[in-house]
Amino acid sequence: AWNNPTKGAELTKAQIDGGADVVYQAAGGTGIGVLQAAADAGIMGIGVDANQNWMHPGNMLTSMLKRLDLTIFEQAEKVGKGRFESGINILGLAEGAVGYATEDGMVTAEMAAAADAAAAEIASGSIVVADWSQ
């Protein structure tokens, strides 16, 4: 259900009833209902893809960012220089392709330091993240 905010809200309410105090939405348009239900219940929500912190000020911890702007710019440069090669490119923390928003969110300096330290360890390979796509 990628475009069903009502269903997102219902599922979120069930998670809240089960004790969740933070919810992360990765559900397209359904996520609007997830974040609304979180705000209505007074718990933190986490947005996805772009900075969604503005949606519910005071109830948004952060938003996970996919930095598609970087890869699109890089590929456009390659096209312009005649060096574009089609294929699958997997980008992550090491390439700066994912991150989190702090603007209008509730991430403290201590949280940011911990997240940034973990991200650096993942990017360096000292923490290995399981690849569940296989």
Secondary structure, DSSP 8 states (H G I E B T S, - for coil): -TT-HHHHHHHHHHHHHTT-SEEE--STTHHHHHHHHHHHHT-EEEEEES--GGGSTTSEEEEEEE-HHHHHHHHHHHHHTT----S-----TTTT-EEE--TTS---HHHHHHHHHHHHHHHHTSS----TT-
